[in-house]
Amino acid sequence: MTVTEVVSEIIEDVVEEFEFEEPSVAHIVPKDDIMNGYINGVPVLALCGTRFIPTRDPNKFPLCEGCKERLGELL
Ligand SMILES: [Zn+2]
């Protein structure tokens, strides 16, 4: 089994686990990651460490406090 296969298996597990999660805040996610999430329906990792599938319009949610703090540290 190749590393890629192992990783995609792990991702599939995560997808199942988070399938029904309804995010109530807008997380900050690196742009390339969020595009990949939208296109492939795979979970993305937000700055705060939350993993979720970006299927909704994040603009209608308040910005995640954890992500905001993390972004402040990075800037
Ligand atoms: Zn967040």
N, CA, C, O and the ligand as a Tripos MOL2 file, in Angstrom:
@<TRIPOS>MOLECULE
protein
  301   299    76     0     0
PROTEIN
NO_CHARGES

@<TRIPOS>ATOM
      1 N           0.8500   -1.2050    0.0000 N.3       1 MET1
      2 CA          0.0000    0.0000    0.0000 C.3       1 MET1
      3 C           0.8850    1.2550    0.0000 C.2       1 MET1
      4 O           1.8070    1.3690    0.8080 O.2       1 MET1
      5 N           0.6080    2.1600   -0.8790 N.am      2 THR2
      6 CA          1.4170    3.3750   -0.9660 C.3       2 THR2
      7 C           0.9760    4.3920    0.0810 C.2       2 THR2
      8 O          -0.1010    4.2790    0.6660 O.2       2 THR2
      9 N           1.8160    5.3680    0.2980 N.am      3 VAL3
     10 CA          1.4940    6.4200    1.2660 C.3       3 VAL3
     11 C           0.2080    7.1310    0.8430 C.2       3 VAL3
     12 O          -0.6440    7.4410    1.6750 O.2       3 VAL3
     13 N           0.0810    7.3850   -0.4590 N.am      4 THR4
     14 CA         -1.1130    8.0790   -0.9590 C.3       4 THR4
     15 C          -2.3780    7.2930   -0.6390 C.2       4 THR4
     16 O          -3.3970    7.8690   -0.2560 O.2       4 THR4
     17 N          -2.3070    5.9820   -0.7970 N.am      5 GLU5
     18 CA         -3.4750    5.1540   -0.4990 C.3       5 GLU5
     19 C          -3.8260    5.2070    0.9790 C.2       5 GLU5
     20 O          -4.9980    5.2850    1.3470 O.2       5 GLU5
     21 N          -2.8080    5.1660    1.8180 N.am      6 VAL6
     22 CA         -3.0410    5.2340    3.2640 C.3       6 VAL6
     23 C          -3.6930    6.5650    3.6190 C.2       6 VAL6
     24 O          -4.6580    6.6180    4.3820 O.2       6 VAL6
     25 N          -3.1490    7.6370    3.0510 N.am      7 VAL7
     26 CA         -3.6840    8.9650    3.3510 C.3       7 VAL7
     27 C          -5.1270    9.0780    2.8870 C.2       7 VAL7
     28 O          -5.9640    9.6240    3.6070 O.2       7 VAL7
     29 N          -5.4330    8.5730    1.6980 N.am      8 SER8
     30 CA         -6.8110    8.7130    1.2200 C.3       8 SER8
     31 C          -7.7600    7.8550    2.0460 C.2       8 SER8
     32 O          -8.9330    8.1990    2.1880 O.2       8 SER8
     33 N          -7.2770    6.7570    2.5870 N.am      9 GLU9
     34 CA         -8.1260    5.9620    3.4940 C.3       9 GLU9
     35 C          -8.4290    6.7310    4.7590 C.2       9 GLU9
     36 O          -9.5620    6.7380    5.2420 O.2       9 GLU9
     37 N          -7.4080    7.3790    5.2910 N.am     10 ILE10
     38 CA         -7.6020    8.1760    6.5060 C.3      10 ILE10
     39 C          -8.6060    9.2870    6.2160 C.2      10 ILE10
     40 O          -9.5070    9.5420    7.0150 O.2      10 ILE10
     41 N          -8.4480    9.9400    5.0800 N.am     11 ILE11
     42 CA         -9.3510   11.0400    4.7260 C.3      11 ILE11
     43 C         -10.7770   10.5220    4.6060 C.2      11 ILE11
     44 O         -11.7130   11.1900    5.0440 O.2      11 ILE11
     45 N         -10.9540    9.3570    4.0280 N.am     12 GLU12
     46 CA        -12.3000    8.7970    3.9030 C.3      12 GLU12
     47 C         -12.9170    8.5690    5.2700 C.2      12 GLU12
     48 O         -14.1030    8.8320    5.4700 O.2      12 GLU12
     49 N         -12.1190    8.0780    6.2170 N.am     13 ASP13
     50 CA        -12.6050    7.8940    7.5850 C.3      13 ASP13
     51 C         -13.0790    9.2150    8.1590 C.2      13 ASP13
     52 O         -14.1500    9.2990    8.7600 O.2      13 ASP13
     53 N         -12.2720   10.2390    7.9680 N.am     14 VAL14
     54 CA        -12.5960   11.5500    8.5160 C.3      14 VAL14
     55 C         -13.8730   12.0770    7.8730 C.2      14 VAL14
     56 O         -14.7130   12.6710    8.5490 O.2      14 VAL14
     57 N         -14.0200   11.8620    6.5720 N.am     15 VAL15
     58 CA        -15.2240   12.3210    5.8740 C.3      15 VAL15
     59 C         -16.4590   11.7090    6.5140 C.2      15 VAL15
     60 O         -17.4480   12.3990    6.7590 O.2      15 VAL15
     61 N         -16.3980   10.4030    6.7840 N.am     16 GLU16
     62 CA        -17.5550    9.7560    7.3930 C.3      16 GLU16
     63 C         -17.8670   10.3390    8.7560 C.2      16 GLU16
     64 O         -19.0210   10.5950    9.0970 O.2      16 GLU16
     65 N         -16.8170   10.5420    9.5230 N.am     17 GLU17
     66 CA        -17.0020   11.0240   10.8790 C.3      17 GLU17
     67 C         -17.6440   12.4130   10.8950 C.2      17 GLU17
     68 O         -18.4520   12.7210   11.7700 O.2      17 GLU17
     69 N         -17.2810   13.2350    9.9320 N.am     18 PHE18
     70 CA        -17.7300   14.6210    9.9560 C.3      18 PHE18
     71 C         -18.8770   14.8970    8.9920 C.2      18 PHE18
     72 O         -19.2590   16.0460    8.7690 O.2      18 PHE18
     73 N         -19.4130   13.8320    8.4290 N.am     19 GLU19
     74 CA        -20.3920   13.9980    7.3670 C.3      19 GLU19
     75 C         -21.5880   14.8480    7.7820 C.2      19 GLU19
     76 O         -22.0820   15.6570    6.9960 O.2      19 GLU19
     77 N         -22.0470   14.6670    9.0000 N.am     20 PHE20
     78 CA        -23.2820   15.3340    9.4000 C.3      20 PHE20
     79 C         -23.0510   16.5580   10.2680 C.2      20 PHE20
     80 O         -23.9880   17.1370   10.8180 O.2      20 PHE20
     81 N         -21.7970   16.9350   10.3790 N.am     21 GLU21
     82 CA        -21.5060   18.1060   11.2010 C.3      21 GLU21
     83 C         -21.9530   19.3850   10.4990 C.2      21 GLU21
     84 O         -21.6410   19.6140    9.3310 O.2      21 GLU21
     85 N         -22.6810   20.2000   11.2310 N.am     22 GLU22
     86 CA        -23.1390   21.4740   10.6810 C.3      22 GLU22
     87 C         -22.3300   22.5890   11.3200 C.2      22 GLU22
     88 O         -22.5870   22.9550   12.4670 O.2      22 GLU22
     89 N         -21.3720   23.1270   10.6130 N.am     23 PRO23
     90 CA        -20.5720   24.1880   11.2210 C.3      23 PRO23
     91 C         -21.4280   25.4240   11.4810 C.2      23 PRO23
     92 O         -22.2900   25.7820   10.6790 O.2      23 PRO23
     93 N         -21.1740   26.0600   12.6080 N.am     24 SER24
     94 CA        -21.9530   27.2500   12.9520 C.3      24 SER24
     95 C         -21.0800   28.4940   12.9590 C.2      24 SER24
     96 O         -21.5550   29.5930   13.2430 O.2      24 SER24
     97 N         -19.7980   28.3170   12.6450 N.am     25 VAL25
     98 CA        -18.8930   29.4550   12.5410 C.3      25 VAL25
     99 C         -18.1150   29.3310   11.2380 C.2      25 VAL25
    100 O         -18.0100   28.2460   10.6650 O.2      25 VAL25
    101 N         -17.5700   30.4560   10.7760 N.am     26 ALA26
    102 CA        -16.7560   30.4500    9.5720 C.3      26 ALA26
    103 C         -15.2950   30.2850    9.9780 C.2      26 ALA26
    104 O         -14.7160   31.1760   10.5990 O.2      26 ALA26
    105 N         -14.7060   29.1570    9.6310 N.am     27 HIS27
    106 CA        -13.2970   28.9270    9.9320 C.3      27 HIS27
    107 C         -12.4330   29.5160    8.8260 C.2      27 HIS27
    108 O         -12.8570   29.6590    7.6790 O.2      27 HIS27
    109 N         -11.2040   29.8510    9.2130 N.am     28 ILE28
    110 CA        -10.2480   30.3370    8.2260 C.3      28 ILE28
    111 C          -9.4050   29.1500    7.7560 C.2      28 ILE28
    112 O          -8.7800   28.4590    8.5610 O.2      28 ILE28
    113 N          -9.4000   28.9270    6.4500 N.am     29 VAL29
    114 CA         -8.6930   27.7880    5.8650 C.3      29 VAL29
    115 C          -7.8080   28.3060    4.7400 C.2      29 VAL29
    116 O          -8.2330   29.1700    3.9730 O.2      29 VAL29
    117 N          -6.5750   27.7890    4.6260 N.am     30 PRO30
    118 CA         -5.7270   28.1970    3.4950 C.3      30 PRO30
    119 C          -6.4720   28.0110    2.1710 C.2      30 PRO30
    120 O          -7.1610   27.0120    1.9660 O.2      30 PRO30
    121 N          -6.3230   28.9840    1.2890 N.am     31 LYS31
    122 CA         -7.1370   29.0470    0.0840 C.3      31 LYS31
    123 C          -7.0500   27.7860   -0.7860 C.2      31 LYS31
    124 O          -8.0670   27.3080   -1.2870 O.2      31 LYS31
    125 N          -5.8460   27.2540   -0.9630 N.am     32 ASP32
    126 CA         -5.6900   26.0510   -1.7860 C.3      32 ASP32
    127 C          -6.4440   24.8830   -1.1710 C.2      32 ASP32
    128 O          -7.0500   24.0760   -1.8770 O.2      32 ASP32
    129 N          -6.3950   24.8020    0.1750 N.am     33 ASP33
    130 CA         -7.0670   23.7120    0.8630 C.3      33 ASP33
    131 C          -8.5710   23.8050    0.6970 C.2      33 ASP33
    132 O          -9.2410   22.8020    0.4480 O.2      33 ASP33
    133 N          -9.1000   25.0150    0.8350 N.am     34 ILE34
    134 CA        -10.5560   25.1470    0.7890 C.3      34 ILE34
    135 C         -11.0670   24.8770   -0.6260 C.2      34 ILE34
    136 O         -12.1620   24.3430   -0.8020 O.2      34 ILE34
    137 N         -10.2730   25.2470   -1.6340 N.am     35 MET35
    138 CA        -10.6740   24.9350   -3.0100 C.3      35 MET35
    139 C         -10.7150   23.4290   -3.2000 C.2      35 MET35
    140 O         -11.6470   22.8950   -3.8020 O.2      35 MET35
    141 N          -9.6990   22.7460   -2.6830 N.am     36 ASN36
    142 CA         -9.6470   21.2910   -2.7690 C.3      36 ASN36
    143 C         -10.8530   20.6700   -2.0600 C.2      36 ASN36
    144 O         -11.4350   19.6930   -2.5310 O.2      36 ASN36
    145 N         -11.2090   21.2570   -0.9270 N.am     37 GLY37
    146 CA        -12.3550   20.7620   -0.1720 C.3      37 GLY37
    147 C         -13.6520   20.9300   -0.9490 C.2      37 GLY37
    148 O         -14.4830   20.0220   -0.9940 O.2      37 GLY37
    149 N         -13.8170   22.0840   -1.5540 N.am     38 TYR38
    150 CA        -15.0270   22.3350   -2.3390 C.3      38 TYR38
    151 C         -15.1180   21.3950   -3.5350 C.2      38 TYR38
    152 O         -16.1640   20.8130   -3.8210 O.2      38 TYR38
    153 N         -13.9760   21.2680   -4.2290 N.am     39 ILE39
    154 CA        -13.9960   20.5070   -5.4780 C.3      39 ILE39
    155 C         -14.1150   19.0120   -5.2050 C.2      39 ILE39
    156 O         -14.8880   18.3170   -5.8650 O.2      39 ILE39
    157 N         -13.3550   18.5180   -4.2360 N.am     40 ASN40
    158 CA        -13.2910   17.0740   -4.0070 C.3      40 ASN40
    159 C         -14.1470   16.6000   -2.8380 C.2      40 ASN40
    160 O         -14.2710   15.3960   -2.6120 O.2      40 ASN40
    161 N         -14.7360   17.5280   -2.0980 N.am     41 GLY41
    162 CA        -15.5620   17.1390   -0.9640 C.3      41 GLY41
    163 C         -14.7710   16.5010    0.1560 C.2      41 GLY41
    164 O         -15.2960   15.6680    0.8950 O.2      41 GLY41
    165 N         -13.5060   16.8860    0.2870 N.am     42 VAL42
    166 CA        -12.6640   16.3300    1.3480 C.3      42 VAL42
    167 C         -12.5900   17.3230    2.5030 C.2      42 VAL42
    168 O         -12.7470   18.5280    2.3070 O.2      42 VAL42
    169 N         -12.3490   16.8090    3.7110 N.am     43 PRO43
    170 CA        -12.2420   17.7030    4.8590 C.3      43 PRO43
    171 C         -11.0160   18.6010    4.7470 C.2      43 PRO43
    172 O          -9.9810   18.1940    4.2180 O.2      43 PRO43
    173 N         -11.1410   19.8040    5.2430 N.am     44 VAL44
    174 CA        -10.0170   20.7410    5.2600 C.3      44 VAL44
    175 C          -9.7020   21.0820    6.7110 C.2      44 VAL44
    176 O         -10.5570   20.9660    7.5890 O.2      44 VAL44
    177 N          -8.4700   21.5020    6.9480 N.am     45 LEU45
    178 CA         -8.0430   21.8230    8.3110 C.3      45 LEU45
    179 C          -8.0280   23.3370    8.4850 C.2      45 LEU45
    180 O          -7.2840   24.0460    7.8080 O.2      45 LEU45
    181 N          -8.8660   23.8200    9.4070 N.am     46 ALA46
    182 CA         -8.9140   25.2470    9.6840 C.3      46 ALA46
    183 C          -7.7240   25.6480   10.5490 C.2      46 ALA46
    184 O          -7.0640   24.7960   11.1440 O.2      46 ALA46
    185 N          -7.4590   26.9440   10.6150 N.am     47 LEU47
    186 CA         -6.3400   27.4480   11.4230 C.3      47 LEU47
    187 C          -6.4590   27.0230   12.8830 C.2      47 LEU47
    188 O          -5.4460   26.7720   13.5350 O.2      47 LEU47
    189 N          -7.6660   26.9390   13.3960 N.am     48 CYS48
    190 CA         -7.8740   26.5880   14.8070 C.3      48 CYS48
    191 C          -7.7300   25.0990   15.0570 C.2      48 CYS48
    192 O          -7.7800   24.6540   16.2040 O.2      48 CYS48
    193 N          -7.5470   24.3100   13.9780 N.am     49 GLY49
    194 CA         -7.3750   22.8720   14.1490 C.3      49 GLY49
    195 C          -8.6450   22.0830   13.9000 C.2      49 GLY49
    196 O          -8.6270   20.8540   13.9590 O.2      49 GLY49
    197 N          -9.7520   22.7680   13.6220 N.am     50 THR50
    198 CA        -11.0060   22.0770   13.3270 C.3      50 THR50
    199 C         -10.9640   21.5290   11.9030 C.2      50 THR50
    200 O         -10.5450   22.2190   10.9740 O.2      50 THR50
    201 N         -11.4000   20.2940   11.7450 N.am     51 ARG51
    202 CA        -11.4410   19.6890   10.4420 C.3      51 ARG51
    203 C         -12.9010   19.6250   10.0050 C.2      51 ARG51
    204 O         -13.7500   19.1390   10.7520 O.2      51 ARG51
    205 N         -13.1930   20.1040    8.8210 N.am     52 PHE52
    206 CA        -14.5820   20.0910    8.3610 C.3      52 PHE52
    207 C         -14.6250   20.0850    6.8440 C.2      52 PHE52
    208 O         -13.6320   20.3700    6.1750 O.2      52 PHE52
    209 N         -15.7880   19.7550    6.3190 N.am     53 ILE53
    210 CA        -15.9690   19.7460    4.8720 C.3      53 ILE53
    211 C         -16.6320   21.0520    4.4660 C.2      53 ILE53
    212 O         -17.7470   21.3410    4.9000 O.2      53 ILE53
    213 N         -15.9580   21.8480    3.6360 N.am     54 PRO54
    214 CA        -16.5160   23.1500    3.2600 C.3      54 PRO54
    215 C         -17.6080   23.0140    2.2130 C.2      54 PRO54
    216 O         -17.3260   23.0390    1.0150 O.2      54 PRO54
    217 N         -18.8530   22.8690    2.6520 N.am     55 THR55
    218 CA        -19.9590   22.7150    1.7080 C.3      55 THR55
    219 C         -20.9140   23.8920    1.7490 C.2      55 THR55
    220 O         -21.8020   24.0170    0.9050 O.2      55 THR55
    221 N         -20.7230   24.7630    2.7460 N.am     56 ARG56
    222 CA        -21.6660   25.8660    2.8860 C.3      56 ARG56
    223 C         -20.9640   27.1860    2.6260 C.2      56 ARG56
    224 O         -19.7360   27.2770    2.6310 O.2      56 ARG56
    225 N         -21.7690   28.1930    2.4020 N.am     57 ASP57
    226 CA        -21.2380   29.5300    2.2370 C.3      57 ASP57
    227 C         -20.8130   30.0510    3.5980 C.2      57 ASP57
    228 O         -21.6600   30.3290    4.4460 O.2      57 ASP57
    229 N         -19.5030   30.1890    3.8200 N.am     58 PRO58
    230 CA        -19.0440   30.5760    5.1650 C.3      58 PRO58
    231 C         -19.3810   32.0100    5.5260 C.2      58 PRO58
    232 O         -19.2970   32.3900    6.6940 O.2      58 PRO58
    233 N         -19.7580   32.8040    4.5500 N.am     59 ASN59
    234 CA        -19.9850   34.2280    4.8240 C.3      59 ASN59
    235 C         -21.1880   34.4880    5.7090 C.2      59 ASN59
    236 O         -21.3210   35.5700    6.2800 O.2      59 ASN59
    237 N         -22.0700   33.4970    5.8260 N.am     60 LYS60
    238 CA        -23.2560   33.7390    6.6520 C.3      60 LYS60
    239 C         -23.0280   33.3730    8.1090 C.2      60 LYS60
    240 O         -23.9250   33.5300    8.9380 O.2      60 LYS60
    241 N         -21.8300   32.8830    8.4290 N.am     61 PHE61
    242 CA        -21.5160   32.5490    9.8170 C.3      61 PHE61
    243 C         -20.5460   33.5720   10.3890 C.2      61 PHE61
    244 O         -19.7680   34.1770    9.6520 O.2      61 PHE61
    245 N         -20.5930   33.7690   11.7240 N.am     62 PRO62
    246 CA        -19.5840   34.6360   12.3520 C.3      62 PRO62
    247 C         -18.2220   33.9560   12.2890 C.2      62 PRO62
    248 O         -18.1260   32.7290   12.3010 O.2      62 PRO62
    249 N         -17.1870   34.7560   12.2230 N.am     63 LEU63
    250 CA        -15.8340   34.2170   12.1250 C.3      63 LEU63
    251 C         -15.4680   33.4510   13.3970 C.2      63 LEU63
    252 O         -15.7300   33.9080   14.5090 O.2      63 LEU63
    253 N         -14.8660   32.2940   13.2150 N.am     64 CYS64
    254 CA        -14.4440   31.4430   14.3270 C.3      64 CYS64
    255 C         -13.4170   32.1750   15.1960 C.2      64 CYS64
    256 O         -12.4200   32.6960   14.6970 O.2      64 CYS64
    257 N         -13.6790   32.2040   16.4980 N.am     65 GLU65
    258 CA        -12.7740   32.9090   17.4220 C.3      65 GLU65
    259 C         -11.3910   32.2650   17.4340 C.2      65 GLU65
    260 O         -10.3760   32.9620   17.4660 O.2      65 GLU65
    261 N         -11.3560   30.9430   17.4070 N.am     66 GLY66
    262 CA        -10.0820   30.2210   17.4270 C.3      66 GLY66
    263 C          -9.2340   30.5490   16.2070 C.2      66 GLY66
    264 O          -8.0270   30.7630   16.3180 O.2      66 GLY66
    265 N          -9.8740   30.5860   15.0390 N.am     67 CYS67
    266 CA         -9.1670   30.9120   13.8060 C.3      67 CYS67
    267 C          -8.6610   32.3470   13.8370 C.2      67 CYS67
    268 O          -7.5510   32.6400   13.3920 O.2      67 CYS67
    269 N          -9.4970   33.2380   14.3710 N.am     68 LYS68
    270 CA         -9.1390   34.6510   14.4260 C.3      68 LYS68
    271 C          -7.8760   34.8520   15.2820 C.2      68 LYS68
    272 O          -6.9650   35.5940   14.9170 O.2      68 LYS68
    273 N          -7.8600   34.1620   16.4320 N.am     69 GLU69
    274 CA         -6.6980   34.2420   17.3240 C.3      69 GLU69
    275 C          -5.4520   33.7260   16.6420 C.2      69 GLU69
    276 O          -4.3860   34.3390   16.7130 O.2      69 GLU69
    277 N          -5.5950   32.5970   15.9820 N.am     70 ARG70
    278 CA         -4.4680   31.9580   15.3140 C.3      70 ARG70
    279 C          -3.9300   32.8650   14.2010 C.2      70 ARG70
    280 O          -2.7200   33.0010   14.0180 O.2      70 ARG70
    281 N          -4.8600   33.4810   13.4660 N.am     71 LEU71
    282 CA         -4.4700   34.3740   12.3840 C.3      71 LEU71
    283 C          -3.6970   35.5650   12.9440 C.2      71 LEU71
    284 O          -2.7140   36.0110   12.3510 O.2      71 LEU71
    285 N          -4.1440   36.0720   14.0820 N.am     72 GLY72
    286 CA         -3.4580   37.1650   14.7560 C.3      72 GLY72
    287 C          -2.0260   36.8010   15.1050 C.2      72 GLY72
    288 O          -1.1260   37.6350   15.0160 O.2      72 GLY72
    289 N          -1.8160   35.5360   15.5090 N.am     73 GLU73
    290 CA         -0.4720   35.0740   15.8390 C.3      73 GLU73
    291 C           0.4160   34.9910   14.6010 C.2      73 GLU73
    292 O           1.6200   35.2410   14.6640 O.2      73 GLU73
    293 N          -0.1940   34.6400   13.4870 N.am     74 LEU74
    294 CA          0.5670   34.4390   12.2560 C.3      74 LEU74
    295 C           0.9460   35.7530   11.5930 C.2      74 LEU74
    296 O           1.9840   35.8500   10.9380 O.2      74 LEU74
    297 N           0.1050   36.7610   11.7640 N.am     75 LEU75
    298 CA          0.3420   38.0310   11.0740 C.3      75 LEU75
    299 C           1.4320   38.8610   11.7600 C.2      75 LEU75
    300 O           1.7510   39.9590   11.3030 O.2      75 LEU75
    301 ZN        -11.8590   27.8780   13.4200 Zn       76 ZN76
@<TRIPOS>BOND
     1     1     2 1
     2     2     3 1
     3     3     4 2
     4     3     5 am
     5     5     6 1
     6     6     7 1
     7     7     8 2
     8     7     9 am
     9     9    10 1
    10    10    11 1
    11    11    12 2
    12    11    13 am
    13    13    14 1
    14    14    15 1
    15    15    16 2
    16    15    17 am
    17    17    18 1
    18    18    19 1
    19    19    20 2
    20    19    21 am
    21    21    22 1
    22    22    23 1
    23    23    24 2
    24    23    25 am
    25    25    26 1
    26    26    27 1
    27    27    28 2
    28    27    29 am
    29    29    30 1
    30    30    31 1
    31    31    32 2
    32    31    33 am
    33    33    34 1
    34    34    35 1
    35    35    36 2
    36    35    37 am
    37    37    38 1
    38    38    39 1
    39    39    40 2
    40    39    41 am
    41    41    42 1
    42    42    43 1
    43    43    44 2
    44    43    45 am
    45    45    46 1
    46    46    47 1
    47    47    48 2
    48    47    49 am
    49    49    50 1
    50    50    51 1
    51    51    52 2
    52    51    53 am
    53    53    54 1
    54    54    55 1
    55    55    56 2
    56    55    57 am
    57    57    58 1
    58    58    59 1
    59    59    60 2
    60    59    61 am
    61    61    62 1
    62    62    63 1
    63    63    64 2
    64    63    65 am
    65    65    66 1
    66    66    67 1
    67    67    68 2
    68    67    69 am
    69    69    70 1
    70    70    71 1
    71    71    72 2
    72    71    73 am
    73    73    74 1
    74    74    75 1
    75    75    76 2
    76    75    77 am
    77    77    78 1
    78    78    79 1
    79    79    80 2
    80    79    81 am
    81    81    82 1
    82    82    83 1
    83    83    84 2
    84    83    85 am
    85    85    86 1
    86    86    87 1
    87    87    88 2
    88    87    89 am
    89    89    90 1
    90    90    91 1
    91    91    92 2
    92    91    93 am
    93    93    94 1
    94    94    95 1
    95    95    96 2
    96    95    97 am
    97    97    98 1
    98    98    99 1
    99    99   100 2
   100    99   101 am
   101   101   102 1
   102   102   103 1
   103   103   104 2
   104   103   105 am
   105   105   106 1
   106   106   107 1
   107   107   108 2
   108   107   109 am
   109   109   110 1
   110   110   111 1
   111   111   112 2
   112   111   113 am
   113   113   114 1
   114   114   115 1
   115   115   116 2
   116   115   117 am
   117   117   118 1
   118   118   119 1
   119   119   120 2
   120   119   121 am
   121   121   122 1
   122   122   123 1
   123   123   124 2
   124   123   125 am
   125   125   126 1
   126   126   127 1
   127   127   128 2
   128   127   129 am
   129   129   130 1
   130   130   131 1
   131   131   132 2
   132   131   133 am
   133   133   134 1
   134   134   135 1
   135   135   136 2
   136   135   137 am
   137   137   138 1
   138   138   139 1
   139   139   140 2
   140   139   141 am
   141   141   142 1
   142   142   143 1
   143   143   144 2
   144   143   145 am
   145   145   146 1
   146   146   147 1
   147   147   148 2
   148   147   149 am
   149   149   150 1
   150   150   151 1
   151   151   152 2
   152   151   153 am
   153   153   154 1
   154   154   155 1
   155   155   156 2
   156   155   157 am
   157   157   158 1
   158   158   159 1
   159   159   160 2
   160   159   161 am
   161   161   162 1
   162   162   163 1
   163   163   164 2
   164   163   165 am
   165   165   166 1
   166   166   167 1
   167   167   168 2
   168   167   169 am
   169   169   170 1
   170   170   171 1
   171   171   172 2
   172   171   173 am
   173   173   174 1
   174   174   175 1
   175   175   176 2
   176   175   177 am
   177   177   178 1
   178   178   179 1
   179   179   180 2
   180   179   181 am
   181   181   182 1
   182   182   183 1
   183   183   184 2
   184   183   185 am
   185   185   186 1
   186   186   187 1
   187   187   188 2
   188   187   189 am
   189   189   190 1
   190   190   191 1
   191   191   192 2
   192   191   193 am
   193   193   194 1
   194   194   195 1
   195   195   196 2
   196   195   197 am
   197   197   198 1
   198   198   199 1
   199   199   200 2
   200   199   201 am
   201   201   202 1
   202   202   203 1
   203   203   204 2
   204   203   205 am
   205   205   206 1
   206   206   207 1
   207   207   208 2
   208   207   209 am
   209   209   210 1
   210   210   211 1
   211   211   212 2
   212   211   213 am
   213   213   214 1
   214   214   215 1
   215   215   216 2
   216   215   217 am
   217   217   218 1
   218   218   219 1
   219   219   220 2
   220   219   221 am
   221   221   222 1
   222   222   223 1
   223   223   224 2
   224   223   225 am
   225   225   226 1
   226   226   227 1
   227   227   228 2
   228   227   229 am
   229   229   230 1
   230   230   231 1
   231   231   232 2
   232   231   233 am
   233   233   234 1
   234   234   235 1
   235   235   236 2
   236   235   237 am
   237   237   238 1
   238   238   239 1
   239   239   240 2
   240   239   241 am
   241   241   242 1
   242   242   243 1
   243   243   244 2
   244   243   245 am
   245   245   246 1
   246   246   247 1
   247   247   248 2
   248   247   249 am
   249   249   250 1
   250   250   251 1
   251   251   252 2
   252   251   253 am
   253   253   254 1
   254   254   255 1
   255   255   256 2
   256   255   257 am
   257   257   258 1
   258   258   259 1
   259   259   260 2
   260   259   261 am
   261   261   262 1
   262   262   263 1
   263   263   264 2
   264   263   265 am
   265   265   266 1
   266   266   267 1
   267   267   268 2
   268   267   269 am
   269   269   270 1
   270   270   271 1
   271   271   272 2
   272   271   273 am
   273   273   274 1
   274   274   275 1
   275   275   276 2
   276   275   277 am
   277   277   278 1
   278   278   279 1
   279   279   280 2
   280   279   281 am
   281   281   282 1
   282   282   283 1
   283   283   284 2
   284   283   285 am
   285   285   286 1
   286   286   287 1
   287   287   288 2
   288   287   289 am
   289   289   290 1
   290   290   291 1
   291   291   292 2
   292   291   293 am
   293   293   294 1
   294   294   295 1
   295   295   296 2
   296   295   297 am
   297   297   298 1
   298   298   299 1
   299   299   300 2
@<TRIPOS>SUBSTRUCTURE
     1 MET1         2 RESIDUE 1 A MET
     2 THR2         6 RESIDUE 1 A THR
     3 VAL3        10 RESIDUE 1 A VAL
     4 THR4        14 RESIDUE 1 A THR
     5 GLU5        18 RESIDUE 1 A GLU
     6 VAL6        22 RESIDUE 1 A VAL
     7 VAL7        26 RESIDUE 1 A VAL
     8 SER8        30 RESIDUE 1 A SER
     9 GLU9        34 RESIDUE 1 A GLU
    10 ILE10       38 RESIDUE 1 A ILE
    11 ILE11       42 RESIDUE 1 A ILE
    12 GLU12       46 RESIDUE 1 A GLU
    13 ASP13       50 RESIDUE 1 A ASP
    14 VAL14       54 RESIDUE 1 A VAL
    15 VAL15       58 RESIDUE 1 A VAL
    16 GLU16       62 RESIDUE 1 A GLU
    17 GLU17       66 RESIDUE 1 A GLU
    18 PHE18       70 RESIDUE 1 A PHE
    19 GLU19       74 RESIDUE 1 A GLU
    20 PHE20       78 RESIDUE 1 A PHE
    21 GLU21       82 RESIDUE 1 A GLU
    22 GLU22       86 RESIDUE 1 A GLU
    23 PRO23       90 RESIDUE 1 A PRO
    24 SER24       94 RESIDUE 1 A SER
    25 VAL25       98 RESIDUE 1 A VAL
    26 ALA26      102 RESIDUE 1 A ALA
    27 HIS27      106 RESIDUE 1 A HIS
    28 ILE28      110 RESIDUE 1 A ILE
    29 VAL29      114 RESIDUE 1 A VAL
    30 PRO30      118 RESIDUE 1 A PRO
    31 LYS31      122 RESIDUE 1 A LYS
    32 ASP32      126 RESIDUE 1 A ASP
    33 ASP33      130 RESIDUE 1 A ASP
    34 ILE34      134 RESIDUE 1 A ILE
    35 MET35      138 RESIDUE 1 A MET
    36 ASN36      142 RESIDUE 1 A ASN
    37 GLY37      146 RESIDUE 1 A GLY
    38 TYR38      150 RESIDUE 1 A TYR
    39 ILE39      154 RESIDUE 1 A ILE
    40 ASN40      158 RESIDUE 1 A ASN
    41 GLY41      162 RESIDUE 1 A GLY
    42 VAL42      166 RESIDUE 1 A VAL
    43 PRO43      170 RESIDUE 1 A PRO
    44 VAL44      174 RESIDUE 1 A VAL
    45 LEU45      178 RESIDUE 1 A LEU
    46 ALA46      182 RESIDUE 1 A ALA
    47 LEU47      186 RESIDUE 1 A LEU
    48 CYS48      190 RESIDUE 1 A CYS
    49 GLY49      194 RESIDUE 1 A GLY
    50 THR50      198 RESIDUE 1 A THR
    51 ARG51      202 RESIDUE 1 A ARG
    52 PHE52      206 RESIDUE 1 A PHE
    53 ILE53      210 RESIDUE 1 A ILE
    54 PRO54      214 RESIDUE 1 A PRO
    55 THR55      218 RESIDUE 1 A THR
    56 ARG56      222 RESIDUE 1 A ARG
    57 ASP57      226 RESIDUE 1 A ASP
    58 PRO58      230 RESIDUE 1 A PRO
    59 ASN59      234 RESIDUE 1 A ASN
    60 LYS60      238 RESIDUE 1 A LYS
    61 PHE61      242 RESIDUE 1 A PHE
    62 PRO62      246 RESIDUE 1 A PRO
    63 LEU63      250 RESIDUE 1 A LEU
    64 CYS64      254 RESIDUE 1 A CYS
    65 GLU65      258 RESIDUE 1 A GLU
    66 GLY66      262 RESIDUE 1 A GLY
    67 CYS67      266 RESIDUE 1 A CYS
    68 LYS68      270 RESIDUE 1 A LYS
    69 GLU69      274 RESIDUE 1 A GLU
    70 ARG70      278 RESIDUE 1 A ARG
    71 LEU71      282 RESIDUE 1 A LEU
    72 GLY72      286 RESIDUE 1 A GLY
    73 GLU73      290 RESIDUE 1 A GLU
    74 LEU74      294 RESIDUE 1 A LEU
    75 LEU75      298 RESIDUE 1 A LEU
    76 ZN76       301 GROUP 0 **** ****
